[in-house]
Amino acid sequence: MKIPRKQDELIRISLRVPPEIHAELLAAAKYNGRFLNDEVLERVKAKPVLDRLDALLRENAEMKAMIKEMHDLASDK
């Protein structure tokens, strides 16, 4: 999704964040060569993808545990 750049296409919001999160965002923006606003937008857009990856990792860990348990049970015979 392309972010609109004309001022009349943007909605301005005010956001309060703890100083440590602000510092983290500023450092990440600098590291990524972005403005603070762009860093925040990228993170908001990435959140659903990261949530899905996290769920897949949990499912994978559960499957590995089940396979190990099945292997252990089969080895006991």
All heavy atoms as a GROMACS GRO file, in nm:
protein
  622
    1MET      N    1   0.085  -0.118   0.000
    1MET     CA    2   0.000   0.000   0.000
    1MET      C    3   0.089   0.123   0.000
    1MET      O    4   0.174   0.139   0.085
    1MET     CB    5  -0.089  -0.002   0.124
    1MET     CG    6  -0.180   0.116   0.134
    1MET     SD    7  -0.287   0.102   0.278
    1MET     CE    8  -0.231   0.246   0.369
    2LYS      N    9   0.068   0.210  -0.096
    2LYS     CA   10   0.145   0.334  -0.104
    2LYS      C   11   0.083   0.436  -0.009
    2LYS      O   12  -0.038   0.454  -0.005
    2LYS     CB   13   0.146   0.386  -0.247
    2LYS     CG   14   0.238   0.503  -0.268
    2LYS     CD   15   0.257   0.527  -0.416
    2LYS     CE   16   0.346   0.636  -0.455
    2LYS     NZ   17   0.406   0.724  -0.369
    3ILE      N   18   0.167   0.502   0.067
    3ILE     CA   19   0.122   0.602   0.162
    3ILE      C   20   0.104   0.734   0.088
    3ILE      O   21   0.196   0.780   0.019
    3ILE     CB   22   0.222   0.618   0.277
    3ILE    CG1   23   0.237   0.484   0.350
    3ILE    CG2   24   0.178   0.728   0.374
    3ILE    CD1   25   0.349   0.481   0.450
    4PRO      N   26  -0.015   0.796   0.098
    4PRO     CA   27  -0.035   0.925   0.032
    4PRO      C   28   0.059   1.031   0.090
    4PRO      O   29   0.089   1.030   0.208
    4PRO     CB   30  -0.181   0.960   0.060
    4PRO     CG   31  -0.223   0.874   0.173
    4PRO     CD   32  -0.131   0.754   0.175
    5ARG      N   33   0.105   1.120   0.004
    5ARG     CA   34   0.201   1.220   0.049
    5ARG      C   35   0.147   1.362   0.044
    5ARG      O   36   0.207   1.451   0.098
    5ARG     CB   37   0.329   1.212  -0.035
    5ARG     CG   38   0.408   1.088  -0.008
    5ARG     CD   39   0.456   1.091   0.134
    5ARG     NE   40   0.528   0.969   0.166
    5ARG     CZ   41   0.558   0.933   0.287
    5ARG    NH1   42   0.524   1.006   0.389
    5ARG    NH2   43   0.623   0.823   0.310
    6LYS      N   44   0.034   1.382  -0.021
    6LYS     CA   45  -0.022   1.518  -0.022
    6LYS      C   46  -0.082   1.546   0.115
    6LYS      O   47  -0.150   1.462   0.174
    6LYS     CB   48  -0.131   1.529  -0.129
    6LYS     CG   49  -0.078   1.519  -0.270
    6LYS     CD   50  -0.192   1.534  -0.368
    6LYS     CE   51  -0.140   1.520  -0.509
    6LYS     NZ   52  -0.250   1.522  -0.606
    7GLN      N   53  -0.058   1.664   0.167
    7GLN     CA   54  -0.105   1.699   0.301
    7GLN      C   55  -0.256   1.684   0.316
    7GLN      O   56  -0.304   1.644   0.421
    7GLN     CB   57  -0.062   1.841   0.338
    7GLN     CG   58   0.086   1.853   0.372
    7GLN     CD   59   0.128   1.769   0.492
    7GLN    OE1   60   0.050   1.742   0.583
    7GLN    NE2   61   0.252   1.726   0.490
    8ASP      N   62  -0.331   1.712   0.210
    8ASP     CA   63  -0.476   1.701   0.221
    8ASP      C   64  -0.524   1.555   0.220
    8ASP      O   65  -0.639   1.527   0.246
    8ASP     CB   66  -0.546   1.781   0.111
    8ASP     CG   67  -0.506   1.738  -0.029
    8ASP    OD1   68  -0.402   1.673  -0.044
    8ASP    OD2   69  -0.580   1.771  -0.123
    9GLU      N   70  -0.434   1.461   0.191
    9GLU     CA   71  -0.468   1.318   0.193
    9GLU      C   72  -0.424   1.251   0.322
    9GLU      O   73  -0.445   1.132   0.340
    9GLU     CB   74  -0.403   1.247   0.074
    9GLU     CG   75  -0.455   1.292  -0.059
    9GLU     CD   76  -0.382   1.224  -0.174
    9GLU    OE1   77  -0.282   1.154  -0.150
    9GLU    OE2   78  -0.426   1.241  -0.288
   10LEU      N   79  -0.361   1.325   0.411
   10LEU     CA   80  -0.312   1.270   0.536
   10LEU      C   81  -0.396   1.316   0.654
   10LEU      O   82  -0.453   1.424   0.653
   10LEU     CB   83  -0.166   1.313   0.560
   10LEU     CG   84  -0.065   1.268   0.456
   10LEU    CD1   85   0.070   1.331   0.483
   10LEU    CD2   86  -0.054   1.117   0.455
   11ILE      N   87  -0.404   1.232   0.754
   11ILE     CA   88  -0.474   1.267   0.878
   11ILE      C   89  -0.369   1.281   0.987
   11ILE      O   90  -0.288   1.191   1.010
   11ILE     CB   91  -0.576   1.159   0.917
   11ILE    CG1   92  -0.683   1.147   0.807
   11ILE    CG2   93  -0.638   1.189   1.052
   11ILE    CD1   94  -0.774   1.029   0.825
   12ARG      N   95  -0.367   1.393   1.052
   12ARG     CA   96  -0.271   1.419   1.159
   12ARG      C   97  -0.330   1.369   1.291
   12ARG      O   98  -0.446   1.395   1.323
   12ARG     CB   99  -0.242   1.568   1.168
   12ARG     CG  100  -0.140   1.605   1.276
   12ARG     CD  101  -0.115   1.754   1.279
   12ARG     NE  102  -0.053   1.797   1.155
   12ARG     CZ  103   0.079   1.806   1.136
   12ARG    NH1  104   0.160   1.774   1.234
   12ARG    NH2  105   0.127   1.848   1.022
   13ILE      N  106  -0.248   1.295   1.367
   13ILE     CA  107  -0.289   1.251   1.500
   13ILE      C  108  -0.181   1.288   1.599
   13ILE      O  109  -0.066   1.311   1.562
   13ILE     CB  110  -0.315   1.098   1.506
   13ILE    CG1  111  -0.186   1.019   1.481
   13ILE    CG2  112  -0.424   1.056   1.410
   13ILE    CD1  113  -0.199   0.871   1.510
   14SER      N  114  -0.218   1.292   1.724
   14SER     CA  115  -0.123   1.316   1.832
   14SER      C  116  -0.112   1.186   1.910
   14SER      O  117  -0.212   1.121   1.939
   14SER     CB  118  -0.174   1.429   1.921
   14SER     OG  119  -0.085   1.449   2.027
   15LEU      N  120   0.010   1.147   1.943
   15LEU     CA  121   0.033   1.021   2.010
   15LEU      C  122   0.127   1.042   2.127
   15LEU      O  123   0.231   1.105   2.112
   15LEU     CB  124   0.096   0.922   1.909
   15LEU     CG  125   0.129   0.783   1.957
   15LEU    CD1  126   0.002   0.706   1.991
   15LEU    CD2  127   0.207   0.710   1.848
   16ARG      N  128   0.090   0.988   2.242
   16ARG     CA  129   0.177   0.997   2.359
   16ARG      C  130   0.241   0.860   2.381
   16ARG      O  131   0.171   0.758   2.384
   16ARG     CB  132   0.096   1.038   2.482
   16ARG     CG  133   0.049   1.183   2.476
   16ARG     CD  134  -0.017   1.226   2.606
   16ARG     NE  135  -0.137   1.152   2.637
   16ARG     CZ  136  -0.260   1.187   2.596
   16ARG    NH1  137  -0.277   1.296   2.523
   16ARG    NH2  138  -0.364   1.116   2.629
   17VAL      N  139   0.373   0.857   2.391
   17VAL     CA  140   0.445   0.732   2.416
   17VAL      C  141   0.547   0.754   2.527
   17VAL      O  142   0.596   0.865   2.546
   17VAL     CB  143   0.516   0.680   2.288
   17VAL    CG1  144   0.417   0.648   2.179
   17VAL    CG2  145   0.619   0.778   2.238
   18PRO      N  146   0.580   0.648   2.598
   18PRO     CA  147   0.683   0.660   2.701
   18PRO      C  148   0.817   0.696   2.637
   18PRO      O  149   0.843   0.661   2.521
   18PRO     CB  150   0.689   0.520   2.763
   18PRO     CG  151   0.560   0.455   2.727
   18PRO     CD  152   0.519   0.514   2.597
   19PRO      N  153   0.903   0.765   2.712
   19PRO     CA  154   1.032   0.809   2.657
   19PRO      C  155   1.117   0.696   2.600
   19PRO      O  156   1.183   0.712   2.498
   19PRO     CB  157   1.102   0.874   2.776
   19PRO     CG  158   0.994   0.910   2.871
   19PRO     CD  159   0.884   0.811   2.849
   20GLU      N  160   1.114   0.577   2.664
   20GLU     CA  161   1.197   0.467   2.616
   20GLU      C  162   1.149   0.414   2.480
   20GLU      O  163   1.230   0.377   2.395
   20GLU     CB  164   1.207   0.354   2.719
   20GLU     CG  165   1.076   0.290   2.758
   20GLU     CD  166   1.000   0.361   2.869
   20GLU    OE1  167   1.038   0.471   2.912
   20GLU    OE2  168   0.899   0.303   2.914
   21ILE      N  169   1.018   0.416   2.457
   21ILE     CA  170   0.966   0.374   2.327
   21ILE      C  171   0.998   0.479   2.221
   21ILE      O  172   1.035   0.446   2.108
   21ILE     CB  173   0.814   0.345   2.335
   21ILE    CG1  174   0.792   0.222   2.423
   21ILE    CG2  175   0.754   0.326   2.196
   21ILE    CD1  176   0.647   0.188   2.448
   22HIS      N  177   0.987   0.605   2.258
   22HIS     CA  178   1.022   0.714   2.166
   22HIS      C  179   1.169   0.702   2.125
   22HIS      O  180   1.203   0.712   2.006
   22HIS     CB  181   0.994   0.849   2.230
   22HIS     CG  182   1.022   0.965   2.142
   22HIS    ND1  183   1.136   1.042   2.155
   22HIS    CD2  184   0.952   1.016   2.038
   22HIS    CE1  185   1.134   1.135   2.063
   22HIS    NE2  186   1.024   1.122   1.990
   23ALA      N  187   1.255   0.676   2.221
   23ALA     CA  188   1.398   0.662   2.192
   23ALA      C  189   1.423   0.542   2.101
   23ALA      O  190   1.504   0.550   2.007
   23ALA     CB  191   1.477   0.649   2.321
   24GLU      N  192   1.353   0.432   2.126
   24GLU     CA  193   1.366   0.312   2.042
   24GLU      C  194   1.322   0.341   1.899
   24GLU      O  195   1.388   0.302   1.803
   24GLU     CB  196   1.283   0.198   2.101
   24GLU     CG  197   1.287   0.071   2.018
   24GLU     CD  198   1.193  -0.036   2.071
   24GLU    OE1  199   1.176  -0.046   2.193
   24GLU    OE2  200   1.138  -0.110   1.988
   25LEU      N  201   1.210   0.411   1.886
   25LEU     CA  202   1.159   0.445   1.752
   25LEU      C  203   1.254   0.539   1.678
   25LEU      O  204   1.279   0.522   1.559
   25LEU     CB  205   1.020   0.509   1.762
   25LEU     CG  206   0.906   0.415   1.799
   25LEU    CD1  207   0.782   0.495   1.837
   25LEU    CD2  208   0.878   0.318   1.687
   26LEU      N  209   1.308   0.637   1.751
   26LEU     CA  210   1.403   0.730   1.688
   26LEU      C  211   1.528   0.656   1.641
   26LEU      O  212   1.577   0.679   1.530
   26LEU     CB  213   1.443   0.840   1.787
   26LEU     CG  214   1.345   0.955   1.804
   26LEU    CD1  215   1.395   1.049   1.914
   26LEU    CD2  216   1.326   1.031   1.674
   27ALA      N  217   1.580   0.566   1.725
   27ALA     CA  218   1.699   0.490   1.688
   27ALA      C  219   1.672   0.401   1.568
   27ALA      O  220   1.754   0.393   1.475
   27ALA     CB  221   1.747   0.407   1.807
   28ALA      N  222   1.557   0.336   1.567
   28ALA     CA  223   1.522   0.250   1.454
   28ALA      C  224   1.504   0.331   1.326
   28ALA      O  225   1.547   0.289   1.218
   28ALA     CB  226   1.394   0.172   1.485
   29ALA      N  227   1.440   0.447   1.338
   29ALA     CA  228   1.420   0.533   1.221
   29ALA      C  229   1.554   0.576   1.164
   29ALA      O  230   1.576   0.571   1.042
   29ALA     CB  231   1.336   0.655   1.259
   30LYS      N  232   1.645   0.615   1.251
   30LYS     CA  233   1.778   0.655   1.205
   30LYS      C  234   1.849   0.538   1.138
   30LYS      O  235   1.906   0.552   1.030
   30LYS     CB  236   1.860   0.709   1.323
   30LYS     CG  237   1.997   0.757   1.284
   30LYS     CD  238   2.072   0.815   1.403
   30LYS     CE  239   2.210   0.864   1.359
   30LYS     NZ  240   2.284   0.920   1.469
   31TYR      N  241   1.846   0.422   1.202
   31TYR     CA  242   1.911   0.303   1.148
   31TYR      C  243   1.854   0.266   1.011
   31TYR      O  244   1.928   0.226   0.921
   31TYR     CB  245   1.894   0.187   1.246
   31TYR     CG  246   1.956   0.059   1.198
   31TYR    CD1  247   2.092   0.035   1.214
   31TYR    CD2  248   1.878  -0.039   1.135
   31TYR    CE1  249   2.151  -0.082   1.169
   31TYR    CE2  250   1.936  -0.156   1.089
   31TYR     CZ  251   2.072  -0.178   1.107
   31TYR     OH  252   2.128  -0.294   1.061
   32ASN      N  253   1.723   0.277   0.996
   32ASN     CA  254   1.655   0.240   0.871
   32ASN      C  255   1.652   0.353   0.768
   32ASN      O  256   1.597   0.335   0.660
   32ASN     CB  257   1.512   0.193   0.901
   32ASN     CG  258   1.512   0.061   0.976
   32ASN    OD1  259   1.586  -0.030   0.944
   32ASN    ND2  260   1.428   0.052   1.078
   33GLY      N  261   1.709   0.468   0.804
   33GLY     CA  262   1.712   0.580   0.710
   33GLY      C  263   1.575   0.639   0.682
   33GLY      O  264   1.544   0.679   0.571
   34ARG      N  265   1.491   0.642   0.786
   34ARG     CA  266   1.354   0.692   0.771
   34ARG      C  267   1.329   0.806   0.870
   34ARG      O  268   1.400   0.821   0.968
   34ARG     CB  269   1.252   0.582   0.802
   34ARG     CG  270   1.256   0.463   0.713
   34ARG     CD  271   1.133   0.377   0.734
   34ARG     NE  272   1.154   0.266   0.822
   34ARG     CZ  273   1.150   0.138   0.785
   34ARG    NH1  274   1.128   0.107   0.661
   34ARG    NH2  275   1.168   0.044   0.872
   35PHE      N  276   1.224   0.880   0.842
   35PHE     CA  277   1.172   0.976   0.938
   35PHE      C  278   1.098   0.898   1.046
   35PHE      O  279   1.053   0.785   1.023
   35PHE     CB  280   1.077   1.076   0.872
   35PHE     CG  281   1.144   1.167   0.774
   35PHE    CD1  282   1.120   1.153   0.638
   35PHE    CD2  283   1.230   1.266   0.815
   35PHE    CE1  284   1.182   1.236   0.546
   35PHE    CE2  285   1.292   1.350   0.725
   35PHE     CZ  286   1.268   1.335   0.590
   36LEU      N  287   1.084   0.958   1.163
   36LEU     CA  288   1.012   0.893   1.273
   36LEU      C  289   0.872   0.852   1.230
   36LEU      O  290   0.827   0.740   1.256
   36LEU     CB  291   1.007   0.986   1.395
   36LEU     CG  292   0.930   0.936   1.515
   36LEU    CD1  293   0.990   0.806   1.569
   36LEU    CD2  294   0.927   1.042   1.624
   37ASN      N  295   0.801   0.940   1.164
   37ASN     CA  296   0.666   0.912   1.118
   37ASN      C  297   0.664   0.788   1.029
   37ASN      O  298   0.578   0.700   1.043
   37ASN     CB  299   0.610   1.033   1.042
   37ASN     CG  300   0.464   1.016   1.008
   37ASN    OD1  301   0.378   1.034   1.093
   37ASN    ND2  302   0.437   0.981   0.883
   38ASP      N  303   0.759   0.779   0.936
   38ASP     CA  304   0.764   0.665   0.845
   38ASP      C  305   0.796   0.535   0.919
   38ASP      O  306   0.744   0.429   0.885
   38ASP     CB  307   0.866   0.689   0.734
   38ASP     CG  308   0.826   0.804   0.644
   38ASP    OD1  309   0.704   0.825   0.625
   38ASP    OD2  310   0.916   0.873   0.592
   39GLU      N  311   0.880   0.542   1.021
   39GLU     CA  312   0.912   0.424   1.102
   39GLU      C  313   0.787   0.373   1.172
   39GLU      O  314   0.760   0.252   1.174
   39GLU     CB  315   1.021   0.456   1.203
   39GLU     CG  316   1.068   0.339   1.285
   39GLU     CD  317   1.140   0.233   1.204
   39GLU    OE1  318   1.204   0.266   1.102
   39GLU    OE2  319   1.132   0.114   1.245
   40VAL      N  320   0.711   0.463   1.231
   40VAL     CA  321   0.588   0.425   1.299
   40VAL      C  322   0.491   0.361   1.201
   40VAL      O  323   0.431   0.256   1.228
   40VAL     CB  324   0.524   0.546   1.371
   40VAL    CG1  325   0.386   0.511   1.425
   40VAL    CG2  326   0.615   0.595   1.484
   41LEU      N  327   0.474   0.422   1.083
   41LEU     CA  328   0.382   0.367   0.982
   41LEU      C  329   0.426   0.228   0.937
   41LEU      O  330   0.342   0.138   0.922
   41LEU     CB  331   0.372   0.461   0.862
   41LEU     CG  332   0.298   0.592   0.886
   41LEU    CD1  333   0.305   0.681   0.762
   41LEU    CD2  334   0.154   0.567   0.926
   42GLU      N  335   0.554   0.208   0.915
   42GLU     CA  336   0.604   0.077   0.873
   42GLU      C  337   0.576  -0.029   0.979
   42GLU      O  338   0.537  -0.141   0.948
   42GLU     CB  339   0.754   0.083   0.843
   42GLU     CG  340   0.787   0.151   0.713
   42GLU     CD  341   0.724   0.083   0.592
   42GLU    OE1  342   0.725  -0.042   0.583
   42GLU    OE2  343   0.671   0.155   0.506
   43ARG      N  344   0.593   0.008   1.105
   43ARG     CA  345   0.567  -0.088   1.213
   43ARG      C  346   0.418  -0.120   1.225
   43ARG      O  347   0.382  -0.235   1.249
   43ARG     CB  348   0.621  -0.035   1.346
   43ARG     CG  349   0.773  -0.040   1.352
   43ARG     CD  350   0.825   0.023   1.479
   43ARG     NE  351   0.969   0.014   1.483
   43ARG     CZ  352   1.037  -0.031   1.588
   43ARG    NH1  353   0.974  -0.066   1.698
   43ARG    NH2  354   1.168  -0.036   1.584
   44VAL      N  355   0.334  -0.021   1.207
   44VAL     CA  356   0.189  -0.045   1.212
   44VAL      C  357   0.148  -0.138   1.098
   44VAL      O  358   0.071  -0.232   1.117
   44VAL     CB  359   0.112   0.088   1.207
   44VAL    CG1  360  -0.036   0.065   1.183
   44VAL    CG2  361   0.134   0.167   1.335
   45LYS      N  362   0.202  -0.113   0.979
   45LYS     CA  363   0.168  -0.197   0.864
   45LYS      C  364   0.222  -0.339   0.882
   45LYS      O  365   0.160  -0.435   0.836
   45LYS     CB  366   0.225  -0.137   0.735
   45LYS     CG  367   0.153  -0.012   0.690
   45LYS     CD  368   0.193   0.036   0.554
   45LYS     CE  369   0.337   0.027   0.521
   45LYS     NZ  370   0.377   0.090   0.396
   46ALA      N  371   0.336  -0.355   0.946
   46ALA     CA  372   0.399  -0.486   0.961
   46ALA      C  373   0.334  -0.570   1.072
   46ALA      O  374   0.350  -0.692   1.075
   46ALA     CB  375   0.547  -0.470   0.991
   47LYS      N  376   0.261  -0.510   1.162
   47LYS     CA  377   0.207  -0.580   1.279
   47LYS      C  378   0.125  -0.704   1.244
   47LYS      O  379   0.149  -0.810   1.302
   47LYS     CB  380   0.124  -0.482   1.363
   47LYS     CG  381   0.066  -0.541   1.489
   47LYS     CD  382   0.172  -0.568   1.593
   47LYS     CE  383   0.111  -0.598   1.727
   47LYS     NZ  384   0.101  -0.740   1.757
   48PRO      N  385   0.031  -0.701   1.149
   48PRO     CA  386  -0.044  -0.823   1.117
   48PRO      C  387   0.045  -0.936   1.065
   48PRO      O  388   0.024  -1.052   1.100
   48PRO     CB  389  -0.144  -0.778   1.010
   48PRO     CG  390  -0.157  -0.631   1.029
   48PRO     CD  391  -0.022  -0.586   1.077
   49VAL      N  392   0.145  -0.903   0.988
   49VAL     CA  393   0.237  -1.004   0.936
   49VAL      C  394   0.317  -1.065   1.051
   49VAL      O  395   0.333  -1.187   1.061
   49VAL     CB  396   0.331  -0.944   0.830
   49VAL    CG1  397   0.436  -1.043   0.786
   49VAL    CG2  398   0.251  -0.893   0.711
   50LEU      N  399   0.368  -0.981   1.139
   50LEU     CA  400   0.445  -1.030   1.254
   50LEU      C  401   0.360  -1.115   1.347
   50LEU      O  402   0.408  -1.216   1.400
   50LEU     CB  403   0.507  -0.912   1.329
   50LEU     CG  404   0.610  -0.832   1.251
   50LEU    CD1  405   0.653  -0.709   1.330
   50LEU    CD2  406   0.730  -0.919   1.216
   51ASP      N  407   0.234  -1.077   1.365
   51ASP     CA  408   0.143  -1.156   1.448
   51ASP      C  409   0.123  -1.295   1.388
   51ASP      O  410   0.122  -1.396   1.460
   51ASP     CB  411   0.008  -1.087   1.464
   51ASP     CG  412   0.014  -0.968   1.558
   51ASP    OD1  413   0.114  -0.950   1.630
   51ASP    OD2  414  -0.083  -0.889   1.556
   52ARG      N  415   0.107  -1.303   1.257
   52ARG     CA  416   0.087  -1.432   1.190
   52ARG      C  417   0.213  -1.518   1.200
   52ARG      O  418   0.206  -1.638   1.226
   52ARG     CB  419   0.048  -1.410   1.043
   52ARG     CG  420   0.018  -1.537   0.969
   52ARG     CD  421  -0.104  -1.610   1.029
   52ARG     NE  422  -0.120  -1.737   0.966
   52ARG     CZ  423  -0.145  -1.851   1.031
   52ARG    NH1  424  -0.162  -1.851   1.160
   52ARG    NH2  425  -0.157  -1.963   0.966
   53LEU      N  426   0.330  -1.456   1.181
   53LEU     CA  427   0.455  -1.530   1.195
   53LEU      C  428   0.471  -1.585   1.336
   53LEU      O  429   0.514  -1.699   1.355
   53LEU     CB  430   0.575  -1.440   1.161
   53LEU     CG  431   0.598  -1.413   1.013
   53LEU    CD1  432   0.709  -1.310   0.998
   53LEU    CD2  433   0.633  -1.539   0.938
   54ASP      N  434   0.435  -1.505   1.435
   54ASP     CA  435   0.442  -1.550   1.574
   54ASP      C  436   0.351  -1.670   1.596
   54ASP      O  437   0.390  -1.768   1.661
   54ASP     CB  438   0.406  -1.435   1.668
   54ASP     CG  439   0.429  -1.469   1.813
   54ASP    OD1  440   0.540  -1.515   1.846
   54ASP    OD2  441   0.336  -1.449   1.893
   55ALA      N  442   0.230  -1.665   1.540
   55ALA     CA  443   0.137  -1.777   1.554
   55ALA      C  444   0.192  -1.902   1.486
   55ALA      O  445   0.182  -2.013   1.540
   55ALA     CB  446   0.002  -1.739   1.494
   56LEU      N  447   0.251  -1.886   1.368
   56LEU     CA  448   0.310  -2.001   1.298
   56LEU      C  449   0.425  -2.062   1.376
   56LEU      O  450   0.440  -2.184   1.381
   56LEU     CB  451   0.355  -1.959   1.158
   56LEU     CG  452   0.243  -1.929   1.058
   56LEU    CD1  453   0.302  -1.866   0.932
   56LEU    CD2  454   0.166  -2.055   1.025
   57LEU      N  455   0.508  -1.978   1.438
   57LEU     CA  456   0.618  -2.029   1.520
   57LEU      C  457   0.567  -2.108   1.640
   57LEU      O  458   0.623  -2.212   1.675
   57LEU     CB  459   0.708  -1.913   1.566
   57LEU     CG  460   0.794  -1.850   1.457
   57LEU    CD1  461   0.861  -1.723   1.510
   57LEU    CD2  462   0.899  -1.949   1.409
   58ARG      N  463   0.461  -2.058   1.702
   58ARG     CA  464   0.402  -2.131   1.816
   58ARG      C  465   0.346  -2.265   1.770
   58ARG      O  466   0.366  -2.368   1.835
   58ARG     CB  467   0.292  -2.048   1.883
   58ARG     CG  468   0.344  -1.941   1.978
   58ARG     CD  469   0.235  -1.884   2.066
   58ARG     NE  470   0.118  -1.841   1.993
   58ARG     CZ  471   0.102  -1.721   1.939
   58ARG    NH1  472   0.196  -1.630   1.951
   58ARG    NH2  473  -0.009  -1.690   1.874
   59GLU      N  474   0.275  -2.265   1.654
   59GLU     CA  475   0.220  -2.390   1.601
   59GLU      C  476   0.332  -2.488   1.568
   59GLU      O  477   0.320  -2.608   1.595
   59GLU     CB  478   0.138  -2.362   1.475
   59GLU     CG  479   0.007  -2.292   1.501
   59GLU     CD  480  -0.064  -2.250   1.373
   59GLU    OE1  481  -0.032  -2.306   1.265
   59GLU    OE2  482  -0.151  -2.163   1.380
   60ASN      N  483   0.441  -2.438   1.512
   60ASN     CA  484   0.555  -2.523   1.478
   60ASN      C  485   0.615  -2.586   1.604
   60ASN      O  486   0.646  -2.705   1.606
   60ASN     CB  487   0.660  -2.441   1.403
   60ASN     CG  488   0.774  -2.525   1.353
   60ASN    OD1  489   0.754  -2.635   1.303
   60ASN    ND2  490   0.895  -2.472   1.364
   61ALA      N  491   0.630  -2.507   1.709
   61ALA     CA  492   0.684  -2.559   1.835
   61ALA      C  493   0.591  -2.666   1.892
   61ALA      O  494   0.638  -2.770   1.943
   61ALA     CB  495   0.704  -2.445   1.935
   62GLU      N  496   0.460  -2.645   1.883
   62GLU     CA  497   0.364  -2.744   1.932
   62GLU      C  498   0.374  -2.872   1.852
   62GLU      O  499   0.369  -2.983   1.908
   62GLU     CB  500   0.223  -2.687   1.927
   62GLU     CG  501   0.197  -2.576   2.028
   62GLU     CD  502   0.064  -2.504   2.005
   62GLU    OE1  503  -0.015  -2.549   1.919
   62GLU    OE2  504   0.039  -2.404   2.074
   63MET      N  505   0.387  -2.861   1.720
   63MET     CA  506   0.398  -2.979   1.635
   63MET      C  507   0.526  -3.057   1.666
   63MET      O  508   0.525  -3.180   1.672
   63MET     CB  509   0.393  -2.940   1.488
   63MET     CG  510   0.258  -2.888   1.444
   63MET     SD  511   0.268  -2.820   1.280
   63MET     CE  512   0.189  -2.948   1.187
   64LYS      N  513   0.637  -2.984   1.686
   64LYS     CA  514   0.762  -3.050   1.720
   64LYS      C  515   0.749  -3.127   1.850
   64LYS      O  516   0.799  -3.239   1.863
   64LYS     CB  517   0.876  -2.948   1.730
   64LYS     CG  518   0.929  -2.903   1.597
   64LYS     CD  519   1.046  -2.806   1.618
   64LYS     CE  520   1.109  -2.767   1.487
   64LYS     NZ  521   1.222  -2.676   1.505
   65ALA      N  522   0.682  -3.067   1.948
   65ALA     CA  523   0.664  -3.133   2.078
   65ALA      C  524   0.578  -3.258   2.061
   65ALA      O  525   0.607  -3.363   2.121
   65ALA     CB  526   0.600  -3.037   2.177
   66MET      N  527   0.475  -3.251   1.978
   66MET     CA  528   0.390  -3.367   1.955
   66MET      C  529   0.467  -3.478   1.884
   66MET      O  530   0.455  -3.596   1.919
   66MET     CB  531   0.266  -3.327   1.874
   66MET     CG  532   0.167  -3.246   1.954
   66MET     SD  533   0.027  -3.174   1.861
   66MET     CE  534  -0.010  -3.292   1.738
   67ILE      N  535   0.549  -3.443   1.785
   67ILE     CA  536   0.629  -3.541   1.712
   67ILE      C  537   0.728  -3.608   1.806
   67ILE      O  538   0.747  -3.730   1.804
   67ILE     CB  539   0.699  -3.477   1.591
   67ILE    CG1  540   0.595  -3.441   1.485
   67ILE    CG2  541   0.807  -3.568   1.534
   67ILE    CD1  542   0.648  -3.354   1.372
   68LYS      N  543   0.791  -3.527   1.892
   68LYS     CA  544   0.886  -3.583   1.988
   68LYS      C  545   0.815  -3.679   2.082
   68LYS      O  546   0.865  -3.788   2.111
   68LYS     CB  547   0.954  -3.472   2.067
   68LYS     CG  548   1.059  -3.524   2.165
   68LYS     CD  549   1.121  -3.414   2.246
   68LYS     CE  550   1.229  -3.461   2.340
   68LYS     NZ  551   1.205  -3.585   2.414
   69GLU      N  552   0.698  -3.639   2.129
   69GLU     CA  553   0.622  -3.727   2.219
   69GLU      C  554   0.584  -3.857   2.149
   69GLU      O  555   0.597  -3.965   2.207
   69GLU     CB  556   0.495  -3.653   2.266
   69GLU     CG  557   0.415  -3.732   2.368
   69GLU     CD  558   0.294  -3.654   2.418
   69GLU    OE1  559   0.293  -3.531   2.409
   69GLU    OE2  560   0.200  -3.721   2.464
   70MET      N  561   0.541  -3.850   2.023
   70MET     CA  562   0.507  -3.970   1.947
   70MET      C  563   0.631  -4.058   1.927
   70MET      O  564   0.624  -4.181   1.940
   70MET     CB  565   0.446  -3.931   1.813
   70MET     CG  566   0.308  -3.869   1.824
   70MET     SD  567   0.246  -3.796   1.672
   70MET     CE  568   0.254  -3.931   1.558
   71HIS      N  569   0.744  -3.995   1.899
   71HIS     CA  570   0.870  -4.069   1.881
   71HIS      C  571   0.910  -4.138   2.010
   71HIS      O  572   0.950  -4.255   2.011
   71HIS     CB  573   0.980  -3.976   1.834
   71HIS     CG  574   1.110  -4.043   1.810
   71HIS    ND1  575   1.206  -4.054   1.908
   71HIS    CD2  576   1.161  -4.104   1.700
   71HIS    CE1  577   1.310  -4.120   1.860
   71HIS    NE2  578   1.286  -4.151   1.734
   72ASP      N  579   0.898  -4.067   2.120
   72ASP     CA  580   0.934  -4.123   2.250
   72ASP      C  581   0.843  -4.242   2.284
   72ASP      O  582   0.888  -4.344   2.336
   72ASP     CB  583   0.927  -4.017   2.360
   72ASP     CG  584   1.036  -3.911   2.348
   72ASP    OD1  585   1.131  -3.933   2.269
   72ASP    OD2  586   1.023  -3.806   2.413
   73LEU      N  587   0.714  -4.228   2.255
   73LEU     CA  588   0.621  -4.337   2.281
   73LEU      C  589   0.654  -4.458   2.194
   73LEU      O  590   0.648  -4.573   2.241
   73LEU     CB  591   0.476  -4.292   2.256
   73LEU     CG  592   0.416  -4.197   2.360
   73LEU    CD1  593   0.280  -4.147   2.313
   73LEU    CD2  594   0.403  -4.268   2.495
   74ALA      N  595   0.688  -4.434   2.068
   74ALA     CA  596   0.721  -4.544   1.978
   74ALA      C  597   0.851  -4.611   2.020
   74ALA      O  598   0.868  -4.732   2.003
   74ALA     CB  599   0.732  -4.493   1.834
   75SER      N  600   0.943  -4.535   2.075
   75SER     CA  601   1.073  -4.590   2.118
   75SER      C  602   1.059  -4.677   2.243
   75SER      O  603   1.142  -4.764   2.268
   75SER     CB  604   1.172  -4.477   2.147
   75SER     OG  605   1.198  -4.402   2.030
   76ASP      N  606   0.956  -4.650   2.323
   76ASP     CA  607   0.935  -4.726   2.446
   76ASP      C  608   0.883  -4.866   2.420
   76ASP      O  609   0.887  -4.951   2.508
   76ASP     CB  610   0.837  -4.652   2.538
   76ASP     CG  611   0.899  -4.527   2.599
   76ASP    OD1  612   1.023  -4.515   2.598
   76ASP    OD2  613   0.822  -4.440   2.645
   77LYS      N  614   0.833  -4.894   2.302
   77LYS     CA  615   0.774  -5.026   2.272
   77LYS      C  616   0.877  -5.132   2.253
   77LYS      O  617   0.984  -5.122   2.218
   77LYS     CB  618   0.686  -5.017   2.148
   77LYS     CG  619   0.561  -4.937   2.176
   77LYS     CD  620   0.473  -4.935   2.055
   77LYS     CE  621   0.345  -4.858   2.089
   77LYS     NZ  622   0.255  -4.855   1.981
   0.00000   0.00000   0.00000
